[in-house]
């Protein structure tokens, strides 16, 4: 392993010096070289510094995919400050919680989200500045600062010392019994900080592609940082569009892309074309590809799927299927692991159990949540890291994902906190109690279902409930299925038995939003 830059800021500078005019980013009709990237990052860093951003300052980013998103994020990294990527679908309390809980003193936001921010701005007392990207929509407050003005700053390196061990980013992940938690990333240095990726090959024709949102670790880490550190060109799309997907792939001559959740089934539902397999892609890095469509997708589009399992708060553990395991499997772990029941006893082959990994280094495997030390420590019990995911193994030791043990679900690549959705539904005066849970989707992963018990004598229609959710929750959180019940099944300690509700599934009295 070769020695490389010891910080992300140094990596950006080194790649600009080494690769100069080689394209780093392809976005719409824009081509941004490694040298261009560094200059624009420096402009963003110096502009942010003029607003007081520096060591220990939190900056929330609520922007759609764009080069400017990356300029701001990496500019923060050059100031020894910390970035807080914000899911652009959030609104109301969910949005307020992340900006406020992260102690952000500055927010950079696309003008398309003006309404969502202005509705909660009065409760964001820690914010000192709001910076808006573009002014294409009416209603942008006069006291907001324009990102374009910030980007007029010097393109020289701000020269801030990056101190190892300090906070560099917070990646918020869905809570289980409470609000989303911020997973802490810290500045890490050392002789080989980027040695695993820092391998340049100017003759390499590989082009990576992502249409996944940059506020998620997949697009930011597995695509963007990987491309930056390996000197590879990255094609970035604003969003996933099934109808335009393969046209973009061909336009940018993409050789590999990442797929999450329902992307693969959705692409398969597109009308077949004679040139489906006529594309430059060789490898698809997938997570949660349904076994039922795996082979069909490979044959139709002439690609090879590599399936992976990992999590932003997964202690750095990962499992990969490079084709050495059956389709539908995530493969065999390279780290010592067990599948256990609630009593920590190993489960038999074919039986679902929680995946836990033996901790080889507590310091590197410890998950740290911002302002929630106990939650991080609770992930490791008796020297084993608990993933909160239920899997089963076949006779050969290949693992298959079954469900989440925690009270959360996953819809089309988005993790959803059942607690958050229930909190909002329970705010409806007519609702006595609700239970939110996942039911199988024909696109893989989950659809969101809610069972509702109304207050005595109260009336509420499913459409009224959904209208409330659409007003106060991110679109991906809004339930598809609604079922009103006289009572919810309970344990002896009055906990809702969601396992019973999941087993009952969709019944004749279930209202389906997609069916009207």
C-alpha positions in Angstrom: 0.0 0.0 0.0 1.4 3.4 -1.1 1.6 6.3 1.2 -0.9 9.0 0.2 -2.5 12.3 1.5 -3.3 12.2 5.2 -6.5 14.3 5.0 -9.3 14.8 2.6 -8.2 18.4 2.0 -4.7 17.2 1.1 -6.2 14.6 -1.2 -8.1 17.2 -3.2 -5.0 19.3 -3.6 -2.9 16.3 -4.5 -5.3 15.1 -7.2 -5.5 18.6 -8.6 -1.7 18.7 -8.9 -1.4 15.2 -10.3 -4.4 14.9 -12.6 -4.9 18.6 -13.5 -7.3 18.8 -16.5 -8.5 15.2 -16.4 -12.3 15.3 -16.0 -13.5 14.5 -12.5 -17.2 15.4 -12.7 -19.6 15.1 -15.6 -22.9 16.9 -14.8 -25.5 17.6 -17.5 -23.3 19.5 -20.1 -20.6 20.5 -17.6 -17.2 19.0 -17.5 -15.2 19.8 -14.3 -11.6 18.7 -14.1 -9.7 17.8 -10.9 -8.0 21.2 -11.0 -11.3 23.0 -11.5 -12.8 21.0 -8.6 -10.0 22.2 -6.3 -10.3 25.8 -7.3 -14.1 25.9 -6.8 -13.8 24.1 -3.5 -11.3 26.7 -2.3 -13.8 29.5 -3.4 -16.5 27.8 -1.4 -14.2 27.4 1.6 -13.0 31.0 1.6 -16.6 32.3 1.1 -17.8 30.2 4.0 -14.9 31.3 6.2 -15.9 34.9 5.6 -19.2 34.0 7.3 -17.4 32.6 10.3 -17.2 28.9 9.4 -14.1 27.4 10.9 -13.0 24.6 13.3 -15.9 23.2 15.2 -18.6 24.9 13.0 -21.5 22.9 11.8 -22.9 23.5 8.3 -26.1 21.9 7.1 -26.5 21.2 3.3 -30.0 20.8 1.9 -29.3 20.7 -1.8 -30.1 18.5 -4.8 -27.3 16.8 -6.6 -25.0 19.3 -8.3 -21.4 20.3 -8.5 -22.2 23.1 -6.0 -23.2 20.5 -3.4 -19.7 19.0 -3.7 -18.0 22.4 -3.6 -19.7 23.2 -0.3 -19.2 19.8 1.3 -15.5 19.6 0.4 -15.0 23.3 1.2 -16.2 22.6 4.8 -13.6 19.8 5.0 -10.9 22.4 4.1 -11.9 24.5 7.1 -11.7 21.8 9.8 -15.5 22.4 10.2 -18.2 19.7 10.0 -20.8 19.1 7.3 -24.4 17.9 7.9 -25.9 16.5 4.7 -29.7 16.9 4.9 -32.3 14.7 3.2 -34.0 17.0 0.7 -37.3 15.2 1.3 -37.6 16.3 4.9 -40.0 18.9 6.2 -41.5 20.1 9.5 -40.2 18.5 12.7 -38.0 16.0 10.9 -36.1 18.8 9.1 -36.0 21.1 12.2 -34.6 18.2 14.4 -31.6 17.6 12.2 -30.6 21.2 11.7 -31.0 22.1 15.3 -29.7 18.8 16.9 -26.5 19.1 14.8 -25.8 22.5 16.2 -25.4 23.9 12.7 -24.7 27.6 12.6 -25.1 27.9 8.9 -27.5 26.3 6.3 -26.9 26.1 2.6 -30.1 25.3 0.8 -31.5 25.2 -2.8 -34.1 27.9 -3.4 -36.6 25.1 -4.2 -36.8 24.3 -0.5 -37.5 27.9 0.6 -41.0 27.1 1.9 -39.9 24.1 4.0 -37.1 26.2 5.6 -39.1 29.4 6.2 -41.8 27.4 8.0 -39.3 26.3 10.7 -36.8 29.2 10.5 -38.2 30.7 13.7 -37.3 27.6 15.7 -33.7 27.4 14.4 -32.2 29.7 17.0 -28.6 28.3 16.5 -28.5 29.4 12.8 -26.5 32.5 12.1 -26.8 32.5 8.3 -28.8 30.9 5.6 -27.2 30.7 2.2 -29.3 29.9 -0.9 -28.2 28.2 -4.1 -29.9 30.0 -7.0 -32.8 32.4 -6.9 -35.2 30.9 -9.4 -38.3 30.9 -7.2 -40.1 33.8 -5.5 -40.2 34.3 -1.8 -36.5 34.0 -0.9 -36.1 36.2 2.2 -33.9 39.2 1.7 -31.6 38.3 4.6 -30.5 35.1 3.0 -27.1 35.1 1.3 -26.5 34.0 -2.2 -24.1 31.1 -2.8 -23.1 32.7 -6.1 -21.7 35.6 -4.1 -19.8 33.4 -1.8 -18.3 31.6 -4.8 -16.6 34.9 -5.8 -14.0 34.4 -3.1 -10.4 33.6 -3.6 -9.5 30.2 -5.2 -6.3 29.9 -3.1 -6.1 27.2 -0.5 -7.5 28.6 2.8 -4.6 27.0 4.6 -6.5 25.9 7.7 -4.8 23.2 9.8 -6.8 20.0 9.8 -6.7 18.5 13.3 -7.1 14.8 13.5 -9.9 13.5 15.7 -12.2 16.5 15.3 -15.7 16.3 13.9 -15.8 16.3 10.1 -19.4 15.2 9.2 -22.7 14.0 10.7 -24.6 11.5 8.7 -28.2 11.2 10.1 -29.7 7.8 10.1 -33.3 6.8 11.0 -34.0 6.2 14.7 -35.7 3.1 16.0 -37.4 4.2 19.2 -36.6 7.9 18.8 -35.6 10.7 16.5 -32.8 10.1 13.8 -29.3 10.0 15.2 -26.2 11.7 13.8 -23.4 9.2 13.0 -20.1 10.9 13.8 -17.3 11.1 11.2 -14.0 12.5 12.4 -10.9 13.8 10.7 -8.5 10.8 10.5 -4.9 11.1 9.4 -1.8 8.9 9.2 0.6 7.8 6.6 -1.9 5.7 4.8 -5.2 7.6 5.4 -6.1 7.3 1.7 -3.6 4.7 0.6 -6.2 2.1 -0.1 -7.8 4.2 -2.8 -5.0 6.6 -3.9 -4.1 4.8 -7.1 -3.9 6.9 -10.2 -4.0 5.5 -13.7 -4.3 8.2 -16.3 -5.0 5.5 -19.0 -7.9 4.1 -17.0 -11.1 4.5 -19.0 -13.4 3.6 -16.2 -16.3 6.1 -15.6 -18.4 5.8 -12.5 -22.0 7.0 -12.3 -24.5 7.8 -9.6 -28.0 9.2 -9.6 -28.4 8.5 -5.9 -28.6 11.5 -3.6 -25.3 13.0 -2.3 -26.8 13.3 1.2 -26.6 9.5 1.5 -23.3 7.7 2.3 -23.6 5.5 -0.9 -23.4 8.4 -3.4 -21.0 10.5 -1.3 -18.7 7.8 -0.1 -18.9 4.8 -2.4 -19.1 6.8 -5.5 -17.8 10.3 -5.0 -15.0 9.8 -2.6 -14.0 6.6 -4.3 -13.8 8.4 -7.7 -11.8 11.3 -6.1 -9.3 9.1 -4.3 -8.7 6.7 -7.3 -8.6 9.5 -9.9 -11.6 8.2 -11.7 -14.2 10.3 -13.6 -17.6 10.4 -12.0 -20.9 11.1 -13.9 -23.5 12.7 -11.6 -27.2 12.9 -12.3 -29.7 15.1 -10.4 -31.9 12.2 -9.6 -33.0 8.7 -10.6 -35.1 8.7 -13.7 -36.0 5.2 -15.1 -36.9 6.6 -18.5 -33.7 8.5 -18.9 -31.4 6.2 -17.1 -29.8 4.2 -19.9 -29.6 7.3 -22.2 -27.5 9.0 -19.5 -25.4 5.8 -19.1 -24.6 5.8 -22.8 -24.1 9.6 -23.0 -21.4 9.5 -20.3 -20.0 6.1 -21.4 -20.4 4.8 -17.9 -18.7 1.5 -17.0 -20.1 1.0 -13.5 -22.9 2.3 -11.3 -24.4 1.7 -7.8 -28.0 0.6 -7.4 -30.1 0.7 -4.2 -33.5 -0.6 -3.3 -36.1 -0.6 -6.0 -33.9 0.8 -8.8 -33.4 -2.6 -10.5 -37.0 -3.7 -10.4 -38.1 -0.3 -11.6 -35.7 -0.4 -14.5 -36.9 -3.8 -15.5 -40.5 -2.4 -15.7 -39.4 0.0 -18.5 -40.5 -1.0 -22.0 -38.0 -3.3 -23.6 -35.7 -1.9 -26.3 -33.7 -3.6 -28.9 -30.5 -1.9 -27.6 -31.0 -2.7 -23.9 -27.8 -4.7 -23.8 -25.9 -2.2 -26.0 -24.4 -0.2 -23.2 -20.9 0.3 -21.8 -21.7 -0.9 -18.2 -19.7 -3.9 -17.0 -20.5 -4.0 -13.2 -23.4 -2.9 -11.0 -22.7 -2.5 -7.3 -26.0 -3.3 -5.7 -27.6 -3.4 -2.3 -30.9 -5.2 -1.7 -31.4 -6.6 -5.2 -34.4 -8.9 -5.1 -33.4 -12.5 -6.0 -36.4 -12.8 -8.3 -35.1 -10.2 -10.8 -31.3 -10.6 -10.4 -30.7 -12.9 -13.3 -33.2 -11.2 -15.6 -31.6 -7.8 -15.1 -28.1 -9.2 -15.8 -29.2 -10.9 -19.1 -31.4 -8.0 -20.3 -28.8 -5.3 -19.9 -25.6 -7.4 -20.3 -24.2 -6.5 -16.8 -22.8 -8.3 -13.8 -24.2 -7.6 -10.3 -22.0 -7.4 -7.3 -24.3 -7.5 -4.2 -23.1 -5.8 -0.9 -24.3 -5.3 2.6 -23.1 -2.5 4.9 -24.5 0.5 6.9 -23.3 4.0 7.8 -23.6 3.0 11.4 -22.5 -0.6 10.8 -19.1 -0.4 12.6 -17.3 -0.7 9.3 -18.4 -4.3 8.7 -19.4 -5.3 5.2 -20.3 -8.4 3.3 -20.0 -8.8 -0.5 -21.2 -11.3 -3.1 -18.8 -11.1 -6.0 -20.5 -13.9 -7.8 -19.1 -16.5 -5.5 -22.5 -17.0 -3.8 -26.0 -17.7 -5.1 -28.0 -14.9 -6.6 -30.1 -13.3 -3.8 -27.3 -13.8 -1.2 -25.1 -11.1 0.2 -22.3 -13.6 0.3 -20.1 -14.9 3.2 -18.6 -12.5 5.8 -14.9 -12.4 6.1 -15.2 -11.3 9.7 -16.2 -13.8 12.5 -20.0 -13.6 12.9 -23.0 -15.3 14.4 -26.8 -15.3 13.8 -28.5 -15.3 17.1 -32.0 -15.2 18.7 -33.2 -12.8 21.4 -31.4 -14.9 24.0 -28.1 -14.6 22.2 -28.2 -18.3 21.2 -27.1 -19.4 17.7 -30.0 -20.2 15.4 -30.1 -23.3 13.1 -29.3 -23.1 9.4 -32.2 -21.6 7.5 -33.6 -19.8 10.6 -33.6 -16.1 10.8 -31.4 -14.5 13.5 -29.8 -11.2 14.2 -26.4 -10.8 12.5 -23.7 -9.9 15.0 -19.9 -9.5 14.3 -17.0 -10.3 16.6 -15.3 -7.0 17.5 -11.6 -7.1 16.6 -10.9 -3.5 17.6 -13.3 -1.6 19.9 -11.8 1.7 19.0 -12.4 1.4 15.2 -15.6 -0.6 15.4 -17.4 1.7 18.0 -20.2 3.6 16.4 -20.4 7.2 17.7 -23.7 9.1 17.7 -23.7 12.8 18.2 -24.7 13.8 21.7 -25.9 10.2 22.4 -22.9 8.3 23.7 -25.0 5.5 25.3 -26.7 4.6 22.0 -23.3 4.0 20.4 -22.0 1.9 23.3 -25.2 -0.2 23.2 -24.3 -1.6 19.8 -21.5 -3.7 21.3 -22.4 -6.3 23.8 -20.0 -8.8 25.2 -17.5 -8.2 22.4 -20.0 -8.5 19.6 -21.4 -5.8 17.3 -25.2 -6.0 16.9 -26.3 -4.9 13.5 -30.1 -4.9 14.2 -30.6 -6.9 11.0 -32.2 -10.3 10.6 -30.6 -12.8 8.2 -30.5 -16.5 7.6 -27.7 -18.8 6.3 -27.8 -21.7 3.9 -25.9 -25.0 4.3 -22.8 -23.5 2.7 -22.8 -20.4 5.0 -24.1 -17.9 2.5 -26.2 -15.2 4.1 -29.6 -13.8 3.0 -31.2 -10.7 4.3 -34.7 -11.2 5.9 -35.8 -8.1 7.8 -34.8 -5.5 10.3 -35.0 -6.3 14.0 -35.2 -2.7 14.9 -38.3 -0.7 14.6 -37.4 0.8 11.2 -38.1 0.0 7.6 -36.6 0.7 4.2 -38.4 1.9 1.2 -36.7 2.5 -2.2 -33.3 3.0 -0.6 -34.6 5.3 2.2 -34.4 4.2 5.8 -37.6 5.2 7.7 -38.1 5.6 11.4 -41.5 4.1 12.3 -41.3 6.3 15.5 -41.2 9.5 13.4 -44.2 8.5 11.2 -46.2 7.3 14.3 -45.5 10.6 16.1 -46.9 12.6 13.2 -50.0 10.4 12.8 -50.6 10.5 16.6 -50.7 14.3 16.4 -54.1 14.0 14.6 -56.7 14.6 17.2 -58.9 11.8 16.0 -56.1 9.2 16.5 -55.7 7.4 19.8 -52.8 5.2 18.7 -51.0 4.0 15.6 -48.4 1.4 14.6 -46.2 1.8 11.5 -44.4 -1.2 10.0 -43.1 -2.5 6.7 -44.9 -5.0 4.4 -43.2 -6.6 1.4 -43.2 -4.5 -1.8 -43.2 -5.9 -5.3 -40.2 -3.7 -6.0 -38.2 -5.2 -3.2 -37.7 -3.8 0.4 -40.8 -2.4 2.1 -44.0 -0.5 1.6 -45.1 1.5 4.5 -48.3 0.4 6.3 -50.0 1.9 9.4 -52.6 0.4 11.6 -54.7 3.0 13.4 -57.0 3.0 16.5 -59.2 6.0 16.6 -60.4 7.9 19.7 -63.8 6.7 20.9 -66.5 8.3 18.8 -64.0 9.9 16.4 -64.1 9.7 12.7 -61.2 9.9 10.2 -60.9 8.7 6.6 -57.7 7.2 5.2 -57.5 10.0 2.7 -57.6 12.6 5.5 -54.9 10.7 7.3 -52.7 10.6 4.2 -53.3 14.3 3.5 -52.0 15.1 7.0 -48.9 12.9 6.4 -48.2 14.5 3.0 -48.2 17.9 4.6 -45.9 17.0 7.5 -43.7 14.1 6.4 -41.1 13.5 3.7 -42.7 11.9 0.6 -40.9 8.6 1.1 -42.3 8.3 4.7 -46.0 8.6 3.7 -47.8 5.3 4.2 -49.1 3.4 1.2 -51.5 1.2 3.2 -53.9 2.3 6.0 -56.0 0.0 8.2 -58.3 1.1 10.9 -58.6 -1.3 13.8 -60.8 -1.4 17.0 -57.7 -2.3 19.0 -54.0 -2.9 18.3 -52.5 -6.2 19.4 -50.5 -5.8 22.6 -48.0 -7.7 24.8 -48.4 -8.1 28.5 -46.4 -4.9 29.0 -48.7 -3.0 26.6 -46.2 -2.9 23.8 -47.7 -3.1 20.3 -47.1 -6.5 18.7 -45.9 -5.4 15.3 -44.9 -9.0 14.5 -48.6 -9.8 14.6 -49.5 -6.9 12.4 -46.8 -7.8 9.9 -48.0 -11.4 9.8 -51.6 -10.2 9.2 -50.2 -8.1 6.3 -52.5 -6.6 3.8 -56.1 -7.7 4.3 -59.6 -7.0 2.8 -60.0 -3.9 5.0 -56.7 -2.4 4.1 -56.9 0.9 2.1 -54.2 1.2 -0.6 -53.2 4.8 -1.5 -52.0 3.7 -5.0 -55.4 2.1 -5.7 -57.2 5.3 -4.6 
